[in-house]
Amino acid sequence: MRPHLVALTAAALVLTSATAASAERGAPGPTTPSTDVPRVVTATTETPALFDDEAGGEADADDPAIWVDPRDAAASLVIGTAKTGGLRVYDLAGRELQSVAAPPAPGPDAAPGRFNNVDVVLGMKLDGRKVDVAVVTDRGRDRLRFYAIDPTAVAAGRAPLRDVTAADVPLLFSADEAAVDEQATGYGLATYSDDGRHYAVVSRRSTSDLGLVQLHSARGRLSYAVEDTLTLPSTFTLPDETSWSPCVEPGEGPQVEGMVVDTAARVLYAAQEDVGLWALRLDVDREEFRTGPRDQRLVETVAEYGVPATFDPATEECVVGDEDPGFGGRIRADVEGLTIYPTGRRDGYLLVSSQGDNRFYAYDRRTTEPVGSFVVGDGPTVDGAEHSDGAAAVNASLPGYPQGLLVVHDGENGPAELDADGEARPNANFKYVDWRALGLPGR
């Protein structure tokens, strides 16, 4: 497996050059940062607070996925990552049904499991039958984890998720276990299926690397193989012919986390946090990323695109320059969670989390033209969503959500809760939003 990955990495160096060239030719022109007033929507319900401290089990909500029960919509589930706290499973009322622990550290100096992103794959073959599976990036151990969804479990009073990860799943990006603990590991995740085959695109933390992974069964469990890799550019030629790179810590690159695949269009949308929203072509037949100059383009850059900044090692922060050349788009870094709400085979909406200003931007799925923005504000019983990482939308008719459901991460959940020292505890959860509230036509 390792020699295969080395060969793919070498090939990815060629892909990087092609992608960089296409970024120079295909990036959007200057876009005036948004001055429109976003629509304010409120959540109908929320999940219990998760606290990223010792008392809370270092549980930090991050990314949600929605599983729709095809037989009983009321039994549908929301599955959310809690980083070191593992996974949480919720019902449509926001009640916790199951807590799945992340794997412990394999040794005293090793990192423990840390679940970063989650997605759902339908109809994977396992033990001679088809099952729906929650797939998770274990950022702590640089692996994918798999959890079969039991559609009869909730009604029977059982936990709905069951670990079906093969014991020998390979490392995603690291050369060996020692490299895993440096934590340049699997991070963001998007899954898709095509003609009975199942795939995941995984991003690598602290780099601009992406891996295309094929999922498969292995002796009654689930595993995967890395098929291709791609490195997005970290340096860009601006319209005034100057060169610009986003400010990151030395030795790191501008990473990707939020991703979603439009299977009908065979396009991967990837959110490079400090750069913008990419549209990347997938060659499904050849199981690789497309490599031509028109196969990668920036749909929209962050507002900070082209703004000079330098990393201050004393504060470990980026110091932003005074001049904005005006080359950026509307999204305020970080650009984060992505999800697609389909209204037809090719029609619908792409939603993008603009973490820097707590907005979500909507794009026409077919044309990627902007069609509006919204914020999840405080409601009478549920607070709003700030600093949102992950998002998931479905167009299925669910109880209370006849046109579909949007679930978003809230990185600053309220009301605040204080610890014994009077300090606010790190508090996050997930908010449920009725699709009708967005003012966008449903399916």
Secondary structure in CASP SS format (residue, H / E / C, confidence):
PFRMAT SS
TARGET T0000
AUTHOR 0000-0000-0000
METHOD secondary structure of the structure
MODEL  1
M C 1.00
R H 1.00
P H 1.00
H H 1.00
L H 1.00
V H 1.00
A H 1.00
L H 1.00
T H 1.00
A H 1.00
A H 1.00
A H 1.00
L H 1.00
V H 1.00
L H 1.00
T H 1.00
S H 1.00
A H 1.00
T H 1.00
A H 1.00
A H 1.00
S H 1.00
A H 1.00
E H 1.00
R H 1.00
G H 1.00
A C 1.00
P C 1.00
G C 1.00
P C 1.00
T C 1.00
T C 1.00
P C 1.00
S C 1.00
T C 1.00
D C 1.00
V C 1.00
P C 1.00
R E 1.00
V E 1.00
V E 1.00
T E 1.00
A C 1.00
T C 1.00
T E 1.00
E E 1.00
T C 1.00
P C 1.00
A C 1.00
L E 1.00
F E 1.00
D C 1.00
D C 1.00
E C 1.00
A C 1.00
G C 1.00
G C 1.00
E C 1.00
A C 1.00
D C 1.00
A C 1.00
D C 1.00
D C 1.00
P E 1.00
A E 1.00
I E 1.00
W E 1.00
V C 1.00
D C 1.00
P C 1.00
R C 1.00
D C 1.00
A H 1.00
A H 1.00
A H 1.00
S C 1.00
L E 1.00
V E 1.00
I E 1.00
G E 1.00
T E 1.00
A C 1.00
K E 1.00
T C 1.00
G C 1.00
G C 1.00
L E 1.00
R E 1.00
V E 1.00
Y E 1.00
D C 1.00
L C 1.00
A C 1.00
G C 1.00
R C 1.00
E E 1.00
L E 1.00
Q E 1.00
S E 1.00
V E 1.00
A C 1.00
A C 1.00
P C 1.00
P C 1.00
A C 1.00
P C 1.00
G C 1.00
P C 1.00
D C 1.00
A C 1.00
A C 1.00
P C 1.00
G C 1.00
R C 1.00
F E 1.00
N E 1.00
N E 1.00
V E 1.00
D E 1.00
V E 1.00
V E 1.00
L E 1.00
G E 1.00
M E 1.00
K E 1.00
L E 1.00
D C 1.00
G C 1.00
R E 1.00
K E 1.00
V E 1.00
D E 1.00
V E 1.00
A E 1.00
V E 1.00
V E 1.00
T E 1.00
D E 1.00
R C 1.00
G C 1.00
R C 1.00
D C 1.00
R E 1.00
L E 1.00
R E 1.00
F E 1.00
Y E 1.00
A E 1.00
I E 1.00
D C 1.00
P C 1.00
T C 1.00
A C 1.00
V C 1.00
A C 1.00
A C 1.00
G C 1.00
R C 1.00
A C 1.00
P C 1.00
L E 1.00
R E 1.00
D E 1.00
V C 1.00
T E 1.00
A C 1.00
A C 1.00
D C 1.00
V C 1.00
P C 1.00
L C 1.00
L C 1.00
F C 1.00
S C 1.00
A C 1.00
D C 1.00
E H 1.00
A H 1.00
A H 1.00
V H 1.00
D C 1.00
E C 1.00
Q C 1.00
A C 1.00
T C 1.00
G E 1.00
Y E 1.00
G E 1.00
L E 1.00
A E 1.00
T E 1.00
Y E 1.00
S E 1.00
D E 1.00
D C 1.00
G C 1.00
R E 1.00
H E 1.00
Y E 1.00
A E 1.00
V E 1.00
V E 1.00
S E 1.00
R E 1.00
R C 1.00
S C 1.00
T C 1.00
S C 1.00
D E 1.00
L E 1.00
G E 1.00
L E 1.00
V E 1.00
Q E 1.00
L E 1.00
H E 1.00
S E 1.00
A E 1.00
R C 1.00
G C 1.00
R E 1.00
L E 1.00
S E 1.00
Y E 1.00
A E 1.00
V E 1.00
E E 1.00
D E 1.00
T E 1.00
L E 1.00
T E 1.00
L C 1.00
P C 1.00
S C 1.00
T C 1.00
F E 1.00
T E 1.00
L C 1.00
P C 1.00
D C 1.00
E C 1.00
T C 1.00
S E 1.00
W E 1.00
S C 1.00
P C 1.00
C C 1.00
V C 1.00
E C 1.00
P C 1.00
G C 1.00
E C 1.00
G C 1.00
P C 1.00
Q C 1.00
V E 1.00
E E 1.00
G E 1.00
M E 1.00
V E 1.00
V E 1.00
D E 1.00
T C 1.00
A C 1.00
A C 1.00
R C 1.00
V E 1.00
L E 1.00
Y E 1.00
A E 1.00
A E 1.00
Q E 1.00
E C 1.00
D C 1.00
V C 1.00
G E 1.00
L E 1.00
W E 1.00
A E 1.00
L E 1.00
R E 1.00
L E 1.00
D E 1.00
V C 1.00
D C 1.00
R C 1.00
E C 1.00
E E 1.00
F E 1.00
R C 1.00
T C 1.00
G C 1.00
P C 1.00
R C 1.00
D C 1.00
Q E 1.00
R E 1.00
L E 1.00
V E 1.00
E E 1.00
T E 1.00
V E 1.00
A C 1.00
E C 1.00
Y C 1.00
G C 1.00
V C 1.00
P C 1.00
A E 1.00
T E 1.00
F E 1.00
D E 1.00
P C 1.00
A C 1.00
T C 1.00
E C 1.00
E E 1.00
C E 1.00
V E 1.00
V E 1.00
G C 1.00
D C 1.00
E C 1.00
D C 1.00
P C 1.00
G C 1.00
F C 1.00
G C 1.00
G C 1.00
R C 1.00
I E 1.00
R C 1.00
A C 1.00
D C 1.00
V E 1.00
E E 1.00
G E 1.00
L E 1.00
T E 1.00
I E 1.00
Y E 1.00
P E 1.00
T C 1.00
G C 1.00
R C 1.00
R C 1.00
D C 1.00
G E 1.00
Y E 1.00
L E 1.00
L E 1.00
V E 1.00
S E 1.00
S E 1.00
Q H 1.00
G H 1.00
D H 1.00
N C 1.00
R E 1.00
F E 1.00
Y E 1.00
A E 1.00
Y E 1.00
D E 1.00
R C 1.00
R C 1.00
T C 1.00
T C 1.00
E C 1.00
P E 1.00
V E 1.00
G E 1.00
S E 1.00
F E 1.00
V E 1.00
V E 1.00
G E 1.00
D C 1.00
G C 1.00
P C 1.00
T C 1.00
V C 1.00
D C 1.00
G C 1.00
A C 1.00
E C 1.00
H C 1.00
S C 1.00
D C 1.00
G C 1.00
A E 1.00
A E 1.00
A E 1.00
V E 1.00
N C 1.00
A C 1.00
S C 1.00
L E 1.00
P C 1.00
G C 1.00
Y E 1.00
P C 1.00
Q C 1.00
G C 1.00
L E 1.00
L E 1.00
V E 1.00
V E 1.00
H E 1.00
D E 1.00
G C 1.00
E C 1.00
N C 1.00
G C 1.00
P C 1.00
A C 1.00
E C 1.00
L E 1.00
D C 1.00
A C 1.00
D C 1.00
G C 1.00
E C 1.00
A E 1.00
R C 1.00
P C 1.00
N E 1.00
A E 1.00
N E 1.00
F E 1.00
K E 1.00
Y E 1.00
V E 1.00
D E 1.00
W H 1.00
R H 1.00
A H 1.00
L H 1.00
G C 1.00
L C 1.00
P C 1.00
G C 1.00
R C 1.00
END
